[in-house]
């Protein structure tokens, strides 16, 4: 083919040259007019090789797509699992903080009752000197 001579000076990989030849033969339709009998036998083999390579490339692409889908699915599962773990962690943290606040409130109420009781006892002992009630004393504190 005349164009092969013209394009030999262009740097190209062997794979790219092979693809160009395959496209040329496919474009020319493998016509017997341009080839002799021996070339046709070799061309038939290259046509079979070309189909094999094309099928192999299709299989590789499908395998690559399948692996990519699998990788994306695994990433999504991992993300969902981490999100679920985070939600569980936050729920546990929130419940423990609520429990701590409830315990603290109960201790404060108990302490206020103790203070009120002590102030009442002191005010009874010093009945003449203390004029403020226990509630007023607690409010001032």
DATANOR-V27588 format. One line per field, one symbol per residue. ss: DSSP state (~ for helix, > for strand, _ for the rest). psi: psi as a letter, one per 40 degrees, with the letter a starting at -180 (. if undefined). burial: # if it has 16 or more other C-alpha atoms within 10 Angstrom, else .. A space follows every 10 residues. Layout:
ss = ???
psi = ???
burial = ???
//
This chain:
ss = _~~~~~~___ ___~~~~~~~ ~~~~~~~~__ _~~~__~~~~ ~~~~~~~~~~ ~~~~~~~~~~ ~~~~~~~~~~ ~~~~~~~~~~ ~~~~~~~~~~ ~~~~~~~~~~ ~~~~~~~~~~ ~~~~~~~~~~ ~~~~~_____ ___~~~~~~~ _
psi = hdddddedeh hiiddddddd dddddddeef iedeiidddd dddddddddd dddddddddd dddddddddd dddddddddd dddddddddd dddddddddd dddddddddd dddddddddd dddddfdddh eiiddddddd .
burial = .......... .......... ##..#..... .........# ..#...#..# .......... .......... .......... .......... .......... .......... .....#..## ..#....... ...#...... .
//
